[in-house]
């Protein structure tokens, strides 16, 4: 089973990397872009076939290591 984890900054948290990307895009002529937010994407291959157990395990990984839950949100998607 494959887990896909999307990690983004919570609303209201400053995103200097997103601002840098937005500024660079404007410098390249992409002026219609605004409010760029940058995040992380992580794929994990899991041995378990139990979807409920897999989701719980990946959520625990996120809360323990992969995401800083004080300033970040995460979303887990599972593919068999």
PDB file of N, CA, C and O in Angstrom:
ATOM      1  N   UNK A   1       0.853  -1.173   0.000  1.00  0.00           N
ATOM      2  CA  UNK A   1       0.000   0.000   0.000  1.00  0.00           C
ATOM      3  C   UNK A   1       0.895   1.231   0.000  1.00  0.00           C
ATOM      4  O   UNK A   1       1.939   1.244   0.652  1.00  0.00           O
ATOM      5  N   UNK A   2       0.486   2.272  -0.734  1.00  0.00           N
ATOM      6  CA  UNK A   2       1.254   3.504  -0.798  1.00  0.00           C
ATOM      7  C   UNK A   2       0.479   4.616  -0.112  1.00  0.00           C
ATOM      8  O   UNK A   2      -0.716   4.797  -0.345  1.00  0.00           O
ATOM      9  N   UNK A   3       1.179   5.357   0.738  1.00  0.00           N
ATOM     10  CA  UNK A   3       0.602   6.531   1.391  1.00  0.00           C
ATOM     11  C   UNK A   3       1.198   7.776   0.758  1.00  0.00           C
ATOM     12  O   UNK A   3       2.408   7.867   0.550  1.00  0.00           O
ATOM     13  N   UNK A   4       0.332   8.730   0.455  1.00  0.00           N
ATOM     14  CA  UNK A   4       0.762  10.018  -0.067  1.00  0.00           C
ATOM     15  C   UNK A   4       0.395  11.072   0.959  1.00  0.00           C
ATOM     16  O   UNK A   4      -0.776  11.228   1.305  1.00  0.00           O
ATOM     17  N   UNK A   5       1.392  11.795   1.447  1.00  0.00           N
ATOM     18  CA  UNK A   5       1.192  12.779   2.504  1.00  0.00           C
ATOM     19  C   UNK A   5       1.455  14.178   1.944  1.00  0.00           C
ATOM     20  O   UNK A   5       2.527  14.454   1.406  1.00  0.00           O
ATOM     21  N   UNK A   6       0.468  15.046   2.080  1.00  0.00           N
ATOM     22  CA  UNK A   6       0.585  16.444   1.666  1.00  0.00           C
ATOM     23  C   UNK A   6       0.643  17.287   2.935  1.00  0.00           C
ATOM     24  O   UNK A   6      -0.263  17.235   3.768  1.00  0.00           O
ATOM     25  N   UNK A   7       1.713  18.063   3.076  1.00  0.00           N
ATOM     26  CA  UNK A   7       1.909  18.890   4.267  1.00  0.00           C
ATOM     27  C   UNK A   7       1.937  20.352   3.831  1.00  0.00           C
ATOM     28  O   UNK A   7       2.713  20.727   2.951  1.00  0.00           O
ATOM     29  N   UNK A   8       1.095  21.171   4.443  1.00  0.00           N
ATOM     30  CA  UNK A   8       1.025  22.594   4.111  1.00  0.00           C
ATOM     31  C   UNK A   8       1.030  23.425   5.389  1.00  0.00           C
ATOM     32  O   UNK A   8       0.650  22.957   6.463  1.00  0.00           O
ATOM     33  N   UNK A   9       1.465  24.653   5.242  1.00  0.00           N
ATOM     34  CA  UNK A   9       1.416  25.567   6.385  1.00  0.00           C
ATOM     35  C   UNK A   9      -0.030  25.931   6.693  1.00  0.00           C
ATOM     36  O   UNK A   9      -0.856  26.068   5.790  1.00  0.00           O
ATOM     37  N   UNK A  10      -0.318  26.083   7.957  1.00  0.00           N
ATOM     38  CA  UNK A  10      -1.656  26.505   8.366  1.00  0.00           C
ATOM     39  C   UNK A  10      -1.904  27.934   7.895  1.00  0.00           C
ATOM     40  O   UNK A  10      -0.971  28.718   7.722  1.00  0.00           O
ATOM     41  N   UNK A  11      -3.174  28.254   7.692  1.00  0.00           N
ATOM     42  CA  UNK A  11      -3.554  29.615   7.306  1.00  0.00           C
ATOM     43  C   UNK A  11      -3.054  30.590   8.364  1.00  0.00           C
ATOM     44  O   UNK A  11      -3.138  30.312   9.561  1.00  0.00           O
ATOM     45  N   UNK A  12      -2.543  31.714   7.930  1.00  0.00           N
ATOM     46  CA  UNK A  12      -2.060  32.729   8.864  1.00  0.00           C
ATOM     47  C   UNK A  12      -0.592  32.604   9.209  1.00  0.00           C
ATOM     48  O   UNK A  12      -0.012  33.535   9.768  1.00  0.00           O
ATOM     49  N   UNK A  13       0.032  31.462   8.885  1.00  0.00           N
ATOM     50  CA  UNK A  13       1.459  31.279   9.148  1.00  0.00           C
ATOM     51  C   UNK A  13       2.225  31.872   7.965  1.00  0.00           C
ATOM     52  O   UNK A  13       1.940  31.548   6.812  1.00  0.00           O
ATOM     53  N   UNK A  14       3.194  32.738   8.252  1.00  0.00           N
ATOM     54  CA  UNK A  14       3.976  33.349   7.193  1.00  0.00           C
ATOM     55  C   UNK A  14       4.732  32.284   6.407  1.00  0.00           C
ATOM     56  O   UNK A  14       5.228  31.314   6.980  1.00  0.00           O
ATOM     57  N   UNK A  15       4.818  32.471   5.085  1.00  0.00           N
ATOM     58  CA  UNK A  15       5.475  31.509   4.203  1.00  0.00           C
ATOM     59  C   UNK A  15       6.529  32.235   3.367  1.00  0.00           C
ATOM     60  O   UNK A  15       6.253  32.607   2.227  1.00  0.00           O
ATOM     61  N   UNK A  16       7.742  32.447   3.915  1.00  0.00           N
ATOM     62  CA  UNK A  16       8.766  33.173   3.173  1.00  0.00           C
ATOM     63  C   UNK A  16       9.190  32.460   1.884  1.00  0.00           C
ATOM     64  O   UNK A  16       9.530  33.123   0.904  1.00  0.00           O
ATOM     65  N   UNK A  17       9.177  31.138   1.867  1.00  0.00           N
ATOM     66  CA  UNK A  17       9.525  30.407   0.641  1.00  0.00           C
ATOM     67  C   UNK A  17       8.466  30.649  -0.432  1.00  0.00           C
ATOM     68  O   UNK A  17       8.797  30.847  -1.601  1.00  0.00           O
ATOM     69  N   UNK A  18       7.214  30.632  -0.039  1.00  0.00           N
ATOM     70  CA  UNK A  18       6.138  30.916  -0.982  1.00  0.00           C
ATOM     71  C   UNK A  18       6.261  32.320  -1.555  1.00  0.00           C
ATOM     72  O   UNK A  18       6.059  32.528  -2.751  1.00  0.00           O
ATOM     73  N   UNK A  19       6.595  33.288  -0.695  1.00  0.00           N
ATOM     74  CA  UNK A  19       6.782  34.669  -1.158  1.00  0.00           C
ATOM     75  C   UNK A  19       7.944  34.762  -2.138  1.00  0.00           C
ATOM     76  O   UNK A  19       7.856  35.486  -3.129  1.00  0.00           O
ATOM     77  N   UNK A  20       9.040  34.037  -1.874  1.00  0.00           N
ATOM     78  CA  UNK A  20      10.196  34.048  -2.770  1.00  0.00           C
ATOM     79  C   UNK A  20       9.825  33.462  -4.133  1.00  0.00           C
ATOM     80  O   UNK A  20      10.239  33.985  -5.168  1.00  0.00           O
ATOM     81  N   UNK A  21       9.046  32.380  -4.133  1.00  0.00           N
ATOM     82  CA  UNK A  21       8.605  31.773  -5.394  1.00  0.00           C
ATOM     83  C   UNK A  21       7.696  32.746  -6.140  1.00  0.00           C
ATOM     84  O   UNK A  21       7.833  32.928  -7.350  1.00  0.00           O
ATOM     85  N   UNK A  22       6.773  33.368  -5.419  1.00  0.00           N
ATOM     86  CA  UNK A  22       5.869  34.341  -6.044  1.00  0.00           C
ATOM     87  C   UNK A  22       6.666  35.479  -6.687  1.00  0.00           C
ATOM     88  O   UNK A  22       6.398  35.866  -7.824  1.00  0.00           O
ATOM     89  N   UNK A  23       7.640  36.006  -5.957  1.00  0.00           N
ATOM     90  CA  UNK A  23       8.473  37.104  -6.465  1.00  0.00           C
ATOM     91  C   UNK A  23       9.239  36.656  -7.718  1.00  0.00           C
ATOM     92  O   UNK A  23       9.309  37.398  -8.697  1.00  0.00           O
ATOM     93  N   UNK A  24       9.807  35.454  -7.690  1.00  0.00           N
ATOM     94  CA  UNK A  24      10.551  34.932  -8.838  1.00  0.00           C
ATOM     95  C   UNK A  24       9.629  34.750 -10.052  1.00  0.00           C
ATOM     96  O   UNK A  24      10.020  35.056 -11.178  1.00  0.00           O
ATOM     97  N   UNK A  25       8.417  34.257  -9.825  1.00  0.00           N
ATOM     98  CA  UNK A  25       7.463  34.085 -10.922  1.00  0.00           C
ATOM     99  C   UNK A  25       7.089  35.425 -11.543  1.00  0.00           C
ATOM    100  O   UNK A  25       6.979  35.545 -12.763  1.00  0.00           O
ATOM    101  N   UNK A  26       6.893  36.441 -10.685  1.00  0.00           N
ATOM    102  CA  UNK A  26       6.592  37.783 -11.199  1.00  0.00           C
ATOM    103  C   UNK A  26       7.762  38.292 -12.035  1.00  0.00           C
ATOM    104  O   UNK A  26       7.561  38.908 -13.082  1.00  0.00           O
ATOM    105  N   UNK A  27       8.993  38.032 -11.568  1.00  0.00           N
ATOM    106  CA  UNK A  27      10.181  38.445 -12.306  1.00  0.00           C
ATOM    107  C   UNK A  27      10.296  37.769 -13.663  1.00  0.00           C
ATOM    108  O   UNK A  27      10.935  38.298 -14.572  1.00  0.00           O
ATOM    109  N   UNK A  28       9.681  36.604 -13.803  1.00  0.00           N
ATOM    110  CA  UNK A  28       9.689  35.880 -15.075  1.00  0.00           C
ATOM    111  C   UNK A  28       8.491  36.229 -15.950  1.00  0.00           C
ATOM    112  O   UNK A  28       8.310  35.665 -17.029  1.00  0.00           O
ATOM    113  N   UNK A  29       7.674  37.171 -15.467  1.00  0.00           N
ATOM    114  CA  UNK A  29       6.549  37.627 -16.268  1.00  0.00           C
ATOM    115  C   UNK A  29       5.224  36.955 -15.953  1.00  0.00           C
ATOM    116  O   UNK A  29       4.231  37.219 -16.630  1.00  0.00           O
ATOM    117  N   UNK A  30       5.182  36.106 -14.958  1.00  0.00           N
ATOM    118  CA  UNK A  30       3.930  35.440 -14.564  1.00  0.00           C
ATOM    119  C   UNK A  30       3.227  36.297 -13.509  1.00  0.00           C
ATOM    120  O   UNK A  30       3.205  35.958 -12.326  1.00  0.00           O
ATOM    121  N   UNK A  31       2.663  37.397 -13.959  1.00  0.00           N
ATOM    122  CA  UNK A  31       2.108  38.383 -13.031  1.00  0.00           C
ATOM    123  C   UNK A  31       0.722  38.048 -12.511  1.00  0.00           C
ATOM    124  O   UNK A  31       0.230  38.715 -11.601  1.00  0.00           O
ATOM    125  N   UNK A  32       0.082  37.028 -13.071  1.00  0.00           N
ATOM    126  CA  UNK A  32      -1.258  36.662 -12.602  1.00  0.00           C
ATOM    127  C   UNK A  32      -1.209  35.797 -11.340  1.00  0.00           C
ATOM    128  O   UNK A  32      -2.252  35.473 -10.771  1.00  0.00           O
ATOM    129  N   UNK A  33      -0.015  35.425 -10.903  1.00  0.00           N
ATOM    130  CA  UNK A  33       0.157  34.562  -9.729  1.00  0.00           C
ATOM    131  C   UNK A  33       0.114  35.401  -8.456  1.00  0.00           C
ATOM    132  O   UNK A  33       0.703  36.480  -8.391  1.00  0.00           O
ATOM    133  N   UNK A  34      -0.593  34.892  -7.444  1.00  0.00           N
ATOM    134  CA  UNK A  34      -0.595  35.568  -6.147  1.00  0.00           C
ATOM    135  C   UNK A  34      -0.784  34.537  -5.034  1.00  0.00           C
ATOM    136  O   UNK A  34      -1.251  33.422  -5.268  1.00  0.00           O
ATOM    137  N   UNK A  35      -0.414  34.932  -3.842  1.00  0.00           N
ATOM    138  CA  UNK A  35      -0.604  34.116  -2.635  1.00  0.00           C
ATOM    139  C   UNK A  35      -0.029  32.706  -2.784  1.00  0.00           C
ATOM    140  O   UNK A  35      -0.721  31.721  -2.525  1.00  0.00           O
ATOM    141  N   UNK A  36       1.232  32.610  -3.200  1.00  0.00           N
ATOM    142  CA  UNK A  36       1.902  31.315  -3.350  1.00  0.00           C
ATOM    143  C   UNK A  36       2.200  30.745  -1.965  1.00  0.00           C
ATOM    144  O   UNK A  36       2.740  31.433  -1.099  1.00  0.00           O
ATOM    145  N   UNK A  37       1.843  29.491  -1.773  1.00  0.00           N
ATOM    146  CA  UNK A  37       2.141  28.766  -0.527  1.00  0.00           C
ATOM    147  C   UNK A  37       2.916  27.512  -0.907  1.00  0.00           C
ATOM    148  O   UNK A  37       2.541  26.811  -1.847  1.00  0.00           O
ATOM    149  N   UNK A  38       3.966  27.233  -0.203  1.00  0.00           N
ATOM    150  CA  UNK A  38       4.787  26.067  -0.500  1.00  0.00           C
ATOM    151  C   UNK A  38       4.600  25.027   0.599  1.00  0.00           C
ATOM    152  O   UNK A  38       4.408  25.370   1.766  1.00  0.00           O
ATOM    153  N   UNK A  39       4.657  23.761   0.217  1.00  0.00           N
ATOM    154  CA  UNK A  39       4.499  22.690   1.186  1.00  0.00           C
ATOM    155  C   UNK A  39       5.429  21.538   0.884  1.00  0.00           C
ATOM    156  O   UNK A  39       6.410  21.687   0.157  1.00  0.00           O
ATOM    157  N   UNK A  40       5.108  20.379   1.454  1.00  0.00           N
ATOM    158  CA  UNK A  40       5.904  19.167   1.267  1.00  0.00           C
ATOM    159  C   UNK A  40       4.990  18.039   0.799  1.00  0.00           C
ATOM    160  O   UNK A  40       3.804  17.996   1.129  1.00  0.00           O
ATOM    161  N   UNK A  41       5.572  17.134   0.025  1.00  0.00           N
ATOM    162  CA  UNK A  41       4.861  15.947  -0.438  1.00  0.00           C
ATOM    163  C   UNK A  41       5.760  14.754  -0.151  1.00  0.00           C
ATOM    164  O   UNK A  41       6.928  14.746  -0.540  1.00  0.00           O
ATOM    165  N   UNK A  42       5.223  13.748   0.526  1.00  0.00           N
ATOM    166  CA  UNK A  42       5.997  12.561   0.905  1.00  0.00           C
ATOM    167  C   UNK A  42       5.221  11.321   0.511  1.00  0.00           C
ATOM    168  O   UNK A  42       4.022  11.230   0.776  1.00  0.00           O
ATOM    169  N   UNK A  43       5.895  10.352  -0.127  1.00  0.00           N
ATOM    170  CA  UNK A  43       5.293   9.055  -0.442  1.00  0.00           C
ATOM    171  C   UNK A  43       5.944   7.991   0.422  1.00  0.00           C
ATOM    172  O   UNK A  43       7.163   7.973   0.595  1.00  0.00           O
ATOM    173  N   UNK A  44       5.128   7.114   0.956  1.00  0.00           N
ATOM    174  CA  UNK A  44       5.599   6.020   1.804  1.00  0.00           C
ATOM    175  C   UNK A  44       4.999   4.714   1.309  1.00  0.00           C
ATOM    176  O   UNK A  44       3.804   4.657   1.016  1.00  0.00           O
ATOM    177  N   UNK A  45       5.801   3.674   1.212  1.00  0.00           N
ATOM    178  CA  UNK A  45       5.287   2.350   0.884  1.00  0.00           C
ATOM    179  C   UNK A  45       5.133   1.584   2.189  1.00  0.00           C
ATOM    180  O   UNK A  45       6.075   1.477   2.974  1.00  0.00           O
ATOM    181  N   UNK A  46       3.938   1.055   2.411  1.00  0.00           N
ATOM    182  CA  UNK A  46       3.631   0.357   3.656  1.00  0.00           C
ATOM    183  C   UNK A  46       3.377  -1.123   3.380  1.00  0.00           C
ATOM    184  O   UNK A  46       2.839  -1.480   2.332  1.00  0.00           O
ATOM    185  N   UNK A  47       3.761  -1.967   4.307  1.00  0.00           N
ATOM    186  CA  UNK A  47       3.585  -3.410   4.148  1.00  0.00           C
ATOM    187  C   UNK A  47       2.173  -3.872   4.479  1.00  0.00           C
ATOM    188  O   UNK A  47       1.715  -4.893   3.966  1.00  0.00           O
ATOM    189  N   UNK A  48       1.493  -3.137   5.317  1.00  0.00           N
ATOM    190  CA  UNK A  48       0.164  -3.556   5.752  1.00  0.00           C
ATOM    191  C   UNK A  48      -0.861  -3.464   4.622  1.00  0.00           C
ATOM    192  O   UNK A  48      -0.749  -2.606   3.746  1.00  0.00           O
ATOM    193  N   UNK A  49      -1.845  -4.334   4.643  1.00  0.00           N
ATOM    194  CA  UNK A  49      -2.952  -4.310   3.675  1.00  0.00           C
ATOM    195  C   UNK A  49      -4.212  -3.688   4.286  1.00  0.00           C
ATOM    196  O   UNK A  49      -5.177  -3.403   3.576  1.00  0.00           O
ATOM    197  N   UNK A  50      -4.195  -3.481   5.606  1.00  0.00           N
ATOM    198  CA  UNK A  50      -5.334  -2.932   6.336  1.00  0.00           C
ATOM    199  C   UNK A  50      -5.330  -1.410   6.213  1.00  0.00           C
ATOM    200  O   UNK A  50      -4.472  -0.740   6.787  1.00  0.00           O
ATOM    201  N   UNK A  51      -6.290  -0.866   5.464  1.00  0.00           N
ATOM    202  CA  UNK A  51      -6.330   0.558   5.169  1.00  0.00           C
ATOM    203  C   UNK A  51      -6.479   1.415   6.430  1.00  0.00           C
ATOM    204  O   UNK A  51      -5.835   2.454   6.567  1.00  0.00           O
ATOM    205  N   UNK A  52      -7.333   0.965   7.340  1.00  0.00           N
ATOM    206  CA  UNK A  52      -7.564   1.722   8.577  1.00  0.00           C
ATOM    207  C   UNK A  52      -6.293   1.775   9.426  1.00  0.00           C
ATOM    208  O   UNK A  52      -5.937   2.823   9.964  1.00  0.00           O
ATOM    209  N   UNK A  53      -5.619   0.635   9.536  1.00  0.00           N
ATOM    210  CA  UNK A  53      -4.374   0.562  10.311  1.00  0.00           C
ATOM    211  C   UNK A  53      -3.287   1.415   9.640  1.00  0.00           C
ATOM    212  O   UNK A  53      -2.536   2.115  10.320  1.00  0.00           O
ATOM    213  N   UNK A  54      -3.210   1.353   8.312  1.00  0.00           N
ATOM    214  CA  UNK A  54      -2.206   2.116   7.576  1.00  0.00           C
ATOM    215  C   UNK A  54      -2.403   3.610   7.796  1.00  0.00           C
ATOM    216  O   UNK A  54      -1.446   4.334   8.069  1.00  0.00           O
ATOM    217  N   UNK A  55      -3.647   4.070   7.676  1.00  0.00           N
ATOM    218  CA  UNK A  55      -3.921   5.500   7.845  1.00  0.00           C
ATOM    219  C   UNK A  55      -3.558   5.962   9.257  1.00  0.00           C
ATOM    220  O   UNK A  55      -2.966   7.026   9.433  1.00  0.00           O
ATOM    221  N   UNK A  56      -3.909   5.170  10.246  1.00  0.00           N
ATOM    222  CA  UNK A  56      -3.586   5.523  11.636  1.00  0.00           C
ATOM    223  C   UNK A  56      -2.073   5.580  11.841  1.00  0.00           C
ATOM    224  O   UNK A  56      -1.566   6.463  12.534  1.00  0.00           O
ATOM    225  N   UNK A  57      -1.362   4.637  11.238  1.00  0.00           N
ATOM    226  CA  UNK A  57       0.093   4.589  11.386  1.00  0.00           C
ATOM    227  C   UNK A  57       0.753   5.805  10.725  1.00  0.00           C
ATOM    228  O   UNK A  57       1.661   6.407  11.299  1.00  0.00           O
ATOM    229  N   UNK A  58       0.298   6.165   9.524  1.00  0.00           N
ATOM    230  CA  UNK A  58       0.876   7.319   8.830  1.00  0.00           C
ATOM    231  C   UNK A  58       0.529   8.612   9.557  1.00  0.00           C
ATOM    232  O   UNK A  58       1.369   9.508   9.646  1.00  0.00           O
ATOM    233  N   UNK A  59      -0.675   8.728  10.072  1.00  0.00           N
ATOM    234  CA  UNK A  59      -1.034   9.919  10.857  1.00  0.00           C
ATOM    235  C   UNK A  59      -0.145  10.049  12.085  1.00  0.00           C
ATOM    236  O   UNK A  59       0.250  11.156  12.451  1.00  0.00           O
ATOM    237  N   UNK A  60       0.169   8.936  12.717  1.00  0.00           N
ATOM    238  CA  UNK A  60       1.080   8.959  13.873  1.00  0.00           C
ATOM    239  C   UNK A  60       2.478   9.396  13.440  1.00  0.00           C
ATOM    240  O   UNK A  60       3.142  10.144  14.158  1.00  0.00           O
ATOM    241  N   UNK A  61       2.931   8.932  12.264  1.00  0.00           N
ATOM    242  CA  UNK A  61       4.234   9.357  11.732  1.00  0.00           C
ATOM    243  C   UNK A  61       4.256  10.862  11.516  1.00  0.00           C
ATOM    244  O   UNK A  61       5.239  11.535  11.829  1.00  0.00           O
ATOM    245  N   UNK A  62       3.161  11.379  10.978  1.00  0.00           N
ATOM    246  CA  UNK A  62       3.068  12.818  10.720  1.00  0.00           C
ATOM    247  C   UNK A  62       3.135  13.611  12.018  1.00  0.00           C
ATOM    248  O   UNK A  62       3.864  14.598  12.116  1.00  0.00           O
ATOM    249  N   UNK A  63       2.381  13.181  12.998  1.00  0.00           N
ATOM    250  CA  UNK A  63       2.351  13.889  14.278  1.00  0.00           C
ATOM    251  C   UNK A  63       3.665  13.776  15.029  1.00  0.00           C
ATOM    252  O   UNK A  63       4.014  14.664  15.807  1.00  0.00           O
ATOM    253  N   UNK A  64       4.403  12.684  14.804  1.00  0.00           N
ATOM    254  CA  UNK A  64       5.649  12.432  15.519  1.00  0.00           C
ATOM    255  C   UNK A  64       6.862  13.046  14.835  1.00  0.00           C
ATOM    256  O   UNK A  64       7.752  13.564  15.509  1.00  0.00           O
ATOM    257  N   UNK A  65       6.911  12.995  13.486  1.00  0.00           N
ATOM    258  CA  UNK A  65       8.126  13.396  12.787  1.00  0.00           C
ATOM    259  C   UNK A  65       7.898  14.215  11.514  1.00  0.00           C
ATOM    260  O   UNK A  65       8.572  15.226  11.311  1.00  0.00           O
ATOM    261  N   UNK A  66       6.981  13.808  10.671  1.00  0.00           N
ATOM    262  CA  UNK A  66       6.902  14.361   9.320  1.00  0.00           C
ATOM    263  C   UNK A  66       6.356  15.783   9.249  1.00  0.00           C
ATOM    264  O   UNK A  66       6.752  16.549   8.371  1.00  0.00           O
ATOM    265  N   UNK A  67       5.467  16.141  10.144  1.00  0.00           N
ATOM    266  CA  UNK A  67       4.855  17.476  10.125  1.00  0.00           C
ATOM    267  C   UNK A  67       5.009  18.147  11.483  1.00  0.00           C
ATOM    268  O   UNK A  67       4.986  17.490  12.524  1.00  0.00           O
ATOM    269  N   UNK A  68       5.163  19.447  11.453  1.00  0.00           N
ATOM    270  CA  UNK A  68       5.153  20.242  12.678  1.00  0.00           C
ATOM    271  C   UNK A  68       3.714  20.709  12.867  1.00  0.00           C
ATOM    272  O   UNK A  68       3.302  21.724  12.304  1.00  0.00           O
ATOM    273  N   UNK A  69       2.963  19.970  13.653  1.00  0.00           N
ATOM    274  CA  UNK A  69       1.517  20.214  13.758  1.00  0.00           C
ATOM    275  C   UNK A  69       1.159  21.551  14.416  1.00  0.00           C
ATOM    276  O   UNK A  69      -0.010  21.934  14.438  1.00  0.00           O
ATOM    277  N   UNK A  70       2.140  22.250  14.942  1.00  0.00           N
ATOM    278  CA  UNK A  70       1.869  23.582  15.498  1.00  0.00           C
ATOM    279  C   UNK A  70       1.612  24.568  14.358  1.00  0.00           C
ATOM    280  O   UNK A  70       0.747  25.437  14.469  1.00  0.00           O
ATOM    281  N   UNK A  71       2.366  24.430  13.260  1.00  0.00           N
ATOM    282  CA  UNK A  71       2.237  25.381  12.152  1.00  0.00           C
ATOM    283  C   UNK A  71       1.837  24.731  10.831  1.00  0.00           C
ATOM    284  O   UNK A  71       1.620  25.433   9.843  1.00  0.00           O
ATOM    285  N   UNK A  72       1.735  23.395  10.796  1.00  0.00           N
ATOM    286  CA  UNK A  72       1.433  22.696   9.542  1.00  0.00           C
ATOM    287  C   UNK A  72       0.204  21.795   9.665  1.00  0.00           C
ATOM    288  O   UNK A  72      -0.069  21.234  10.726  1.00  0.00           O
ATOM    289  N   UNK A  73      -0.519  21.672   8.573  1.00  0.00           N
ATOM    290  CA  UNK A  73      -1.593  20.690   8.419  1.00  0.00           C
ATOM    291  C   UNK A  73      -1.066  19.569   7.542  1.00  0.00           C
ATOM    292  O   UNK A  73      -0.124  19.760   6.773  1.00  0.00           O
ATOM    293  N   UNK A  74      -1.681  18.397   7.662  1.00  0.00           N
ATOM    294  CA  UNK A  74      -1.311  17.305   6.760  1.00  0.00           C
ATOM    295  C   UNK A  74      -2.553  16.555   6.330  1.00  0.00           C
ATOM    296  O   UNK A  74      -3.563  16.520   7.033  1.00  0.00           O
ATOM    297  N   UNK A  75      -2.446  15.951   5.145  1.00  0.00           N
ATOM    298  CA  UNK A  75      -3.524  15.143   4.583  1.00  0.00           C
ATOM    299  C   UNK A  75      -2.899  13.846   4.083  1.00  0.00           C
ATOM    300  O   UNK A  75      -1.870  13.865   3.407  1.00  0.00           O
ATOM    301  N   UNK A  76      -3.527  12.716   4.420  1.00  0.00           N
ATOM    302  CA  UNK A  76      -3.018  11.411   4.022  1.00  0.00           C
ATOM    303  C   UNK A  76      -3.984  10.787   3.025  1.00  0.00           C
ATOM    304  O   UNK A  76      -5.183  10.697   3.288  1.00  0.00           O
ATOM    305  N   UNK A  77      -3.460  10.355   1.876  1.00  0.00           N
ATOM    306  CA  UNK A  77      -4.212   9.608   0.883  1.00  0.00           C
ATOM    307  C   UNK A  77      -3.551   8.240   0.737  1.00  0.00           C
ATOM    308  O   UNK A  77      -2.325   8.136   0.710  1.00  0.00           O
ATOM    309  N   UNK A  78      -4.371   7.191   0.643  1.00  0.00           N
ATOM    310  CA  UNK A  78      -3.845   5.826   0.514  1.00  0.00           C
ATOM    311  C   UNK A  78      -4.248   5.224  -0.834  1.00  0.00           C
ATOM    312  O   UNK A  78      -5.389   5.364  -1.274  1.00  0.00           O
ATOM    313  N   UNK A  79      -3.291   4.550  -1.481  1.00  0.00           N
ATOM    314  CA  UNK A  79      -3.525   3.787  -2.713  1.00  0.00           C
ATOM    315  C   UNK A  79      -3.106   2.353  -2.456  1.00  0.00           C
ATOM    316  O   UNK A  79      -2.066   2.095  -1.850  1.00  0.00           O
ATOM    317  N   UNK A  80      -3.929   1.421  -2.926  1.00  0.00           N
ATOM    318  CA  UNK A  80      -3.579   0.005  -2.735  1.00  0.00           C
ATOM    319  C   UNK A  80      -2.709  -0.501  -3.857  1.00  0.00           C
ATOM    320  O   UNK A  80      -2.321  -1.669  -3.859  1.00  0.00           O
TER     321      UNK A  80
END
